[in-house]
Amino acid sequence: MSHGLTTSNSYYTGRLAAWHKLGKVRGEHATSDTLLSETPFQYTVFKSQLQDGLGRPVKAWGTFRWNYSDKLAGNKTAAEFLGPVGEDYTCVQHAEGFKTIDAIMQSVNGAHYETAGVLGNGERVWALADLGLGFNIGDDVHKNFVLFVTGHDGSMAHTYKLVDERVVCANTLAMALSEKGFKSSFRHTKNAQGRILDAREAMAALMGEGNTLKNRFELLASRKMTREAVTSIFDRLFPKQKTEAGEDRNTTRRENIIADILRVYEANDGNAFPEQRGTAYNLLQGVTGYVDHVRGQRDGRAESAMFGSGDALKSKAFEVIMSAAPGLPEIARKMTFVSGEGSTGSSLLDSLVEASV
């Protein structure tokens, strides 16, 4: 299993040792100031227009790593190329990610940095904080690490995500990014800084709720979905278009989206947690699973134009399902879908039946 820590600038630092036995083991909690003062994080990233072999500027740009010590000494030849980027690409320094993690941790007692690292020649940087807010929904364990990761070479967005995986290398980073759950990602554009500040406030507020978040999940896990509630929730998440006469009109795209979500809902993550089947919590996971693992296989841009970005859809789903949950029956029986592989959203919804536990 590759850990991606073999290049000269790659680095791991953590409170505990990692499986690959590389990097620095602190044995204690560290602050962002401590981490950022370590040499591997001591660099800035800048963008520059590229040139051809004759020294003429071409319509292409790239990002470069410049160590603080070399920049202070004026040693321009020491700057290292990281990757090609577009003309609109704006450098966002990794220190901004640590500032956001700091803001989140201030709202949670006992939160601390768990790991941090640099991959490649500095193309990617991550930091992982333990929020100390782990809880279980049935057998489903929520450890509640908050992960920051950014790409300095145009390969990935500036991202914050709630994860279960303890990130210590490239492989575990990929596993964490593939998890379901809350995520905010921002492209490196001139508007990124403002959006990062908004995400900082939103995530700090979310984490500050602490046990409230646990209580909300427990409420969702204790409520049984009904056909009427599912219909109402989907009507709010995916409003029907209007005809010229003002009548509701369904669309094939809307039907396909609903069908996909219901299939993820029915699968219940391979029925890994049977006690969640048919619950409001199961439906929320269905929307999240659709956004993270199904939506990208379709024309995501078209769906984003119609129903908003993936992150916005997940946030709205949480809001809409939470508002419906108090009116749902408490769990006494569990829901089952009976459907064929090619069923549409309507036929899946029509096949909703209740089965006794």
C-alpha positions in Angstrom: 0.0 0.0 0.0 1.6 3.3 -1.1 1.9 6.0 1.5 3.1 8.8 -0.8 5.7 10.0 1.6 8.9 9.1 -0.2 9.7 12.3 -2.1 12.1 14.8 -0.5 9.5 17.3 0.6 6.8 14.9 1.8 6.2 14.8 5.5 4.0 13.4 8.3 3.7 14.7 11.8 1.3 13.3 14.4 0.5 12.8 18.0 0.8 9.1 17.5 3.0 7.0 15.2 1.5 6.0 11.8 1.6 2.6 10.2 4.3 3.6 7.8 6.6 4.5 10.7 7.7 7.7 8.9 7.7 11.4 9.9 7.7 13.0 13.3 5.8 11.5 16.3 5.1 14.3 18.7 3.6 12.3 21.5 1.5 15.3 22.5 -1.0 17.8 21.1 0.3 20.6 18.9 -1.1 24.0 17.9 -1.3 25.3 14.4 1.6 27.7 15.2 3.8 24.7 16.2 2.9 22.7 13.1 3.4 25.6 10.7 6.7 26.4 12.2 8.0 23.0 11.2 10.3 23.2 8.2 8.2 21.1 5.7 5.3 23.6 6.0 7.6 26.6 5.7 6.9 27.6 2.1 4.7 29.9 0.1 3.1 29.2 -3.3 2.9 31.7 -6.2 1.6 31.6 -9.7 3.6 32.7 -12.8 3.1 32.8 -16.5 5.1 30.2 -18.3 7.5 30.8 -21.2 8.6 28.9 -24.3 12.1 27.8 -25.1 12.9 31.3 -26.5 11.9 33.0 -23.3 8.6 34.3 -24.8 5.5 34.3 -22.5 2.8 31.8 -23.6 -0.8 31.5 -22.6 -0.1 29.0 -19.8 0.5 29.3 -16.1 2.0 27.3 -13.3 2.4 27.3 -9.5 5.7 27.3 -7.8 6.9 26.4 -4.3 9.3 28.9 -2.7 10.7 28.0 0.8 10.6 30.9 3.3 14.4 30.7 3.8 15.1 31.0 0.1 12.5 33.8 -0.4 14.1 35.7 2.5 17.5 35.3 0.9 16.2 36.3 -2.5 17.2 32.9 -4.0 14.7 32.8 -6.9 16.4 29.8 -8.6 15.3 27.7 -5.6 11.6 28.0 -6.4 10.2 24.6 -7.5 7.5 24.0 -10.1 4.4 22.3 -8.7 2.0 22.0 -11.6 0.2 23.7 -14.5 -2.9 25.8 -13.6 -5.4 28.0 -15.5 -5.3 31.8 -16.0 -8.0 32.3 -13.3 -6.3 30.2 -10.7 -5.6 32.0 -7.5 -3.1 30.8 -4.9 -4.6 30.1 -1.5 -1.9 29.4 1.1 -2.2 26.3 3.3 -2.0 28.5 6.4 -5.6 29.6 5.6 -6.7 26.0 6.2 -5.1 25.9 9.6 -6.8 29.2 10.5 -10.2 27.6 9.6 -9.4 24.5 11.7 -8.4 26.8 14.6 -11.7 28.6 14.4 -13.6 25.3 14.4 -11.6 24.0 17.4 -12.3 27.1 19.4 -16.0 26.2 19.5 -15.3 22.6 20.8 -13.8 21.9 24.2 -11.0 19.4 24.1 -10.4 19.6 20.3 -6.8 19.2 19.2 -4.7 18.6 16.1 -4.1 14.9 15.5 -2.0 14.7 12.3 -0.8 17.0 9.5 1.4 16.5 6.5 2.8 17.4 3.1 2.6 15.2 0.0 4.9 15.2 -3.0 6.9 18.3 -3.4 4.3 20.3 -1.6 1.5 19.8 -4.1 -0.9 18.8 -1.2 -1.1 19.7 2.4 -3.5 18.3 5.0 -4.3 18.8 8.7 -6.6 16.6 10.8 -8.2 17.7 14.1 -9.9 15.5 16.7 -13.0 17.3 17.8 -13.6 15.0 20.7 -17.3 14.7 19.7 -17.5 11.0 18.7 -20.8 9.3 19.1 -22.7 6.2 17.8 -26.0 6.0 15.9 -26.7 2.3 16.6 -23.6 0.6 15.4 -22.6 3.5 13.1 -19.6 5.2 14.8 -19.0 8.9 14.2 -15.5 9.9 15.3 -15.8 13.4 14.0 -12.4 14.4 12.8 -12.3 17.5 10.7 -10.0 17.3 7.8 -8.4 20.2 5.8 -6.7 19.4 2.5 -5.6 21.6 -0.3 -3.9 21.2 -3.6 -1.3 23.7 -4.8 -0.9 22.3 -8.3 -4.4 22.7 -9.6 -5.3 19.1 -9.0 -7.8 19.6 -6.2 -9.9 22.2 -4.4 -9.4 23.8 -1.0 -11.5 21.4 1.1 -12.9 20.9 4.6 -14.6 17.6 5.5 -15.9 15.7 8.5 -14.3 12.2 8.4 -13.9 9.0 10.4 -10.5 8.1 8.9 -7.3 9.0 10.7 -5.3 10.5 7.9 -1.6 9.7 8.0 -0.6 9.4 4.3 -1.8 9.7 0.7 -3.7 6.4 0.9 -5.7 7.3 4.1 -6.3 10.8 2.7 -8.0 9.2 -0.4 -10.0 7.0 1.9 -11.1 10.0 4.0 -12.1 12.0 1.0 -14.2 9.2 -0.3 -16.3 9.0 2.9 -19.9 10.2 3.1 -20.5 13.3 5.2 -20.3 17.1 5.4 -17.8 18.7 3.0 -17.1 22.2 1.7 -14.8 22.6 -1.3 -13.7 25.7 -3.0 -11.8 26.2 -6.3 -8.8 28.4 -6.2 -10.3 31.5 -7.6 -10.4 35.2 -6.7 -13.6 34.5 -4.7 -12.2 31.6 -2.7 -11.1 33.7 0.3 -14.6 35.0 1.0 -16.1 31.6 0.6 -13.5 30.1 3.0 -14.5 32.6 5.6 -18.2 31.7 5.2 -17.3 28.0 5.5 -15.3 28.8 8.6 -18.3 30.4 10.3 -20.7 27.6 9.2 -18.5 24.8 10.3 -17.6 26.4 13.6 -21.4 26.8 14.3 -22.0 23.2 13.3 -19.3 21.9 15.6 -20.3 24.3 18.4 -23.6 22.5 18.6 -21.8 19.4 19.9 -24.3 17.1 21.4 -27.1 18.9 19.5 -25.7 17.3 16.3 -25.8 13.9 18.0 -29.3 14.5 19.2 -30.4 15.5 15.7 -28.9 12.4 14.2 -30.6 10.3 16.9 -33.9 11.9 16.2 -33.5 11.1 12.5 -32.5 7.5 13.3 -35.6 7.1 15.5 -38.2 8.2 12.9 -39.7 6.1 10.2 -40.2 7.4 6.7 -43.6 7.4 5.2 -44.6 7.6 1.5 -46.2 11.0 2.1 -43.1 12.3 3.8 -40.7 11.1 1.1 -42.9 12.7 -1.5 -42.9 16.0 0.4 -39.2 16.0 1.0 -38.4 15.3 -2.7 -40.8 18.0 -3.8 -38.9 20.5 -1.6 -35.4 19.3 -2.7 -36.3 19.0 -6.4 -39.2 21.3 -7.2 -41.2 20.4 -10.2 -41.1 22.7 -13.2 -44.1 24.7 -14.1 -46.0 24.6 -17.5 -47.1 27.8 -19.2 -50.5 27.2 -17.6 -48.9 27.1 -14.2 -49.3 23.4 -13.6 -46.6 21.2 -12.2 -44.6 19.3 -14.7 -42.3 16.4 -13.9 -39.1 15.8 -15.9 -37.1 12.8 -16.8 -34.0 14.2 -15.1 -35.9 14.8 -11.9 -37.3 11.3 -12.0 -33.9 9.8 -12.6 -32.4 11.7 -9.7 -35.1 10.6 -7.3 -34.7 7.0 -8.6 -31.0 7.1 -7.9 -31.4 8.4 -4.4 -34.1 5.8 -3.6 -31.8 3.0 -4.8 -29.0 4.3 -2.5 -31.6 4.6 0.3 -32.8 1.0 -0.4 -29.2 -0.4 -0.5 -28.6 1.2 3.0 -24.8 1.0 2.4 -25.0 -2.7 1.8 -27.2 -3.0 4.8 -24.2 -2.4 7.0 -26.4 -0.9 9.7 -29.8 -2.8 9.5 -31.3 -0.7 12.3 -31.1 2.4 10.1 -33.2 1.0 7.3 -36.3 3.0 6.5 -35.4 5.8 8.8 -35.0 9.5 8.2 -31.3 9.1 8.9 -31.2 6.4 6.2 -32.8 8.9 3.7 -30.2 11.6 4.6 -27.4 9.1 4.0 -29.2 8.2 0.7 -29.0 11.8 -0.5 -25.3 12.1 0.7 -24.4 8.8 -1.0 -26.1 10.0 -4.2 -24.2 13.3 -4.3 -20.8 11.7 -3.4 -20.9 8.6 -5.5 -23.6 8.7 -8.2 -24.1 12.3 -9.2 -20.6 12.7 -10.7 -21.3 9.9 -13.1 -24.1 12.0 -14.7 -23.8 15.5 -16.1 -23.1 17.1 -12.7 -23.0 20.6 -14.2 -26.5 20.3 -15.6 -27.8 19.0 -12.3 -26.0 21.8 -10.4 -27.6 24.4 -12.6 -31.1 22.9 -11.9 -30.8 21.9 -8.2 -27.6 23.6 -6.8 -24.2 22.3 -6.0 -23.6 18.9 -4.3 -22.7 20.6 -1.0 -25.7 22.8 -1.1 -28.0 19.9 -1.8 -26.6 17.9 1.1 -27.1 20.9 3.4 -30.6 21.5 2.2 -31.4 17.8 2.6 -30.3 17.9 6.2 -32.5 21.0 6.8 -35.6 19.6 5.0 -35.4 16.1 6.5 -34.8 17.6 10.0 -37.9 19.8 9.7 -40.0 16.7 8.7 -38.6 14.4 11.4 -40.7 15.5 14.4 -43.9 14.7 12.5 -42.8 11.2 11.5 -43.9 8.1 13.4 -41.4 6.7 15.9 -39.7 3.5 14.9 -41.9 0.5 15.5 -41.4 -1.2 12.1 -38.9 -0.7 9.4 -39.3 0.3 5.8 -38.4 -1.8 2.7 -38.4 -0.9 -1.0 -39.4 -3.5 -3.5 -38.1 -2.5 -7.0 -36.6 -3.6 -10.2 -33.1 -2.4 -11.3 -34.6 -0.2 -14.0 -37.4 1.3 -12.0 -38.0 5.1 -12.1 -38.4 7.3 -9.1 -42.2 7.1 -9.4 -42.4 3.4 -9.5 -39.9 3.1 -6.6 -42.0 5.4 -4.6 -45.2 3.6 -5.4 -43.6 0.3 -4.3 -42.8 1.7 -0.8 -44.2 -0.9 1.7 -43.9 -1.4 5.4 -42.6 -4.7 6.8 -43.0 -5.8 10.4 -39.8 -6.2 12.3 
